[in-house]
């Protein structure tokens, strides 16, 4: 019984979507500080705070959309829409989790508290108003990733290069647009209010634009930004390695990942659940693992 109850609440909190908050680790990963214990602990702390905030925003959104979700062929199975968690219970949980997460942020620093408050405020306005307007809705989603990234900067004290920051901005816009396109293709314009003013051609244009912008921003990051130099046993064999543009060899994997993600939308009509695609599609998972291994090796081993 307890296991079943925990599973229901895990579904309501969308624990599977906590993967989005890994962007918090961007600052220490690309600064070469991932293995510094105190910086990793600080980033992990910020990650936990934003996992709680993310789940709070999902609960809030499900409460607000309750009357629409019960009529949706898929969303009607969500715990709140299905009646497994009552509105009062969900509302109380939103209040407690908001209080706990903001208090945790404040105990870390005032800066983290401000950014955490901005995050939950953004999602509140998104659930109440912003998601009804085309273009604005996908930019709001992208801004939420920007806030997560900034939280990682605050936690670690390292700044992210502008081209890497723009890469995150554009790739989040790309994924949000793909999701809207998938909803339009599979559910029609009745799936959400914003889709009433979206068209197939507009979404294809936005998808192509943001995909191209992602590739360009990442390519410029790998070419223009000098990777951090970490003294390793291999450094003596590669005395000038850190000054070369070796990160550029990871560009093909980014291009493939974007192309594969788009393929899943246009050929299989997937894309409504990006976290599922990222964790279950084998070619995409392999591309991300190889990209990560090469990137980490170039930054931390050579």
N, C-alpha and C positions, 0 to 999 in steps of 0.2 A: 504493500500500500504506500509506504513512504517512498519507495523507489519510483512508483508510478507518479506520485505527486511531484517529486523532484524533476522527473522527466517533463511533466506538463509546464512547470515553471521555467525549465531550461529552454523549452520551445518558445514560451512567451517572451523570454529575455533574449532569444535568438543568439544563444551562445556561439553557434556555428559562424556567426558573422563577426565575431571578435577578431578574426583574421585581418579585418580592415585596419585595426588599430596597430598592427605591426609597423605601420609607417612611422610610428613614434620613434623607432630605433634607427631611422634614416641618418640622423645627425651623427650618432656615435659609430655607425657602421662605415660611413664614407669618410669619416675623419680619422679612421684608423684606431679608434678608442673602444671598440667593442669588447675587448678583453680586459679593459681597466675595471676592476671590481666595483669601485664606488660609482663610477659613471654608468655602468651597466645596471647597478641596483637602482640608481635614480631614474633611469629610463624605464626600468621594469615597474617602478612605482607609478610613473606617469601612465604607463600602459594599462595598469590595473584601474587607475582613476578613469581613464577614457573607455575602458570596457564597461564599467558601471554606468558611465554617462550615456554610452551608446545604447545599452539595454534600457535605460530610462527613457530615451527618446523613442525607442521602438514601442515600449509600453504606452507612452503618451499618444503616439500615432495610432495605435490600435484602439485606444479608448475613443479618440476623436472620430475615427473612421468606422466605429462599430456598426452603425446603421447601414453602411455601404458594404462592409466586409461580409455580413451575414447573407448578402445576395450574390456575392462573388463565388464562382465555381471552385476556386482554389483557396482564397482567403477565408472562406467560411469555416475552414478546418483549423484556423488559428485558435489557440486556447480561449481568448476572450470572446471571439465571435461564436465559438462553439459552446459557450456557456460553462467551460471547465474552470474558468476564473471569472468571478463576478466583477462588475465595474467598480464597486466600492473597494474590493480587495486590490484590484489593479491600481486604483487611485492612491490608496494608502501606500502601496509598494513604490509608486512613482515618487511620492513625497519623501519616504524614508531613504530611497536610493539617491535622490537628488541631494538631500541633506548630508548623507554620508560621504558621497563623492566630492562635494564641494568643500566639506570640512577636511577631508584628506588632502585636497589640493591646497587649501589654506595652510595646513600644518606643514606642507613642504615649502611653499613660498607664496607671497602675494601675487607674483607674476603668473604662477601656475593657476591660482584661484581665478584671476581675471580671465585667462584664456579658457578655463573650464566653464566659467559662467557664460562667456561669449558663445561657447559651443552649445550649451543647453538652451540658451536664449535663441540661437539661430534655428535649432531644431524645433523649438516651440513655435516660432513664427512660420517655419516651413510646414509643420503639421496643420497649423491654423489657416494660413493664407497662401504662402509662397508657392506651394506645390500645385496650386490651381493655375499658375501662369506659365506658359511655355517659355523656354529658354531660361527664365529666371529659376525655374525648378532645378534644372541640371547644374546651373552655376552655384546654386545653394549647396547641392551635394558636393561639388568640387571644393567649395569654401570650407566645408566640414573637414575635408582631408587636409586642407591647408592649415587649419587650426590644430589638427593632430600633429602635423609636421612641426609647427611652431612649439607645441608642447614638448616635443623631443629636443628642440633647441634649448628651451628653458631648463629642462631636466639635466642636460649634459653640459650646457655652456658653450657648445660648438655651433657655429652658423653653417647653414647649408649653402653651397654655391648656387647662385641665381639660376643657372641653367638646369641644375638638378631640381630646384624648387619648381621651375616652370615645367619640367618633365612630369612631376607629380600632378601639377595643376592640369595639364593637358590630358594625361592618361586617365585621370578621374573624370574629366569631361567626356572623354571617349567612351568609357565604360557606362557612364550615366546615359549617354545618347543611345548606345547599343541596347541598354535595358528598355528605354522608351520605345525603340524601334521594335523590339521583341514583343512588348506589350501590345503595340499597335497591330502587328502582324497576327498575333495569336488571339487577342481578345477584342480588338477593334477599338474605336474611339470611346466606347463606353467604359473602358477599363479604368480610366481616371480622368478627372476634369481637364487637366492640362493637355491631354491627347486630342481634345476637341479642336484645338487650334494647331495641332501638329499635322503635317502631311508626310507622306512617304518620301517625296523628293527632298523636302527640307531635312528630314532626319538622315537621309543618305548623304546629303551635302555636309551636314554637321559631323557625321561619322567620319567621312573622308578628311574633312578639315582638321579635326582633332587628332586623328591618327597620324596625319602628315606632320602636324605641329609637335606631337610627341616624339616622333622619330628625329625631327630636326633638333629639338631641344636637347634630347639625350645625346645625339651625335656631337653637338656643340659642347656639351658638358665633357664628354670623353676627350675631345680634342683640345679645348681651351684650358680646362682645369688641371692643374698639376696634382697628381695623387699624393697622399701623405707618405712620407718616407719613414719606415719603421726598421730599425736595425735588427736584422735576423742573421742566422748563420749563412744564409745564401747571399747576403749583401756583398761579401767580399768577392764573389764571382760575378756580380752584376753591379759594379760601382756606379754606373750611370743609368741604371734601369729606371729609377724613379722619375727621371726627366723625359722619358719617352712616352709616346702616346699609346701604350699597350692596352688601355681600357677600350680603345676603338675596336678591338677584336670581339667585344661583346655586343656590338651594334647588330650584327645579323640575328642574334637570338631575340633581341627586342623587336626587330622587324618581323621575325617569324611569329613571335607571341601575339603581336597585334593582328597579323594576317590570320592566324589560327583562330583567334577570338572572333574576328569578323566572319570567318567561315562557318563557325558554329551558329551564328545568327542567320546568315543568308541561306545556308544549305540545310540546317537542321531546325531552324527557327527557335534556337535557344537564346539565352541571354537575360531572361527575367531574373535569374538567380546567379549573379556573377560569382558568388562565393562557392557555389556548387561546381561551376565550370572550372574555376581555378584549382580546385582540389580533386576533381574526378577525371578530367580529360587527360589521358595519358600523354599524348604528344605535347600538350601545353605544359603539363607538370614537368616532363623531362626537360623541355626548353628552359623553364624557370630554374630548375635544379642546376643545369649546366651553366646557365648565366650566373647564378649565385656562386657556384664553385669557382668559376674563373675570376669573377670579381673579387671574391674574398682572398683567393690565392694571390692575385696581383697586388692587393692592398696589404695583406698581412704576411705573406711568405717571401715575396721578392722585393 
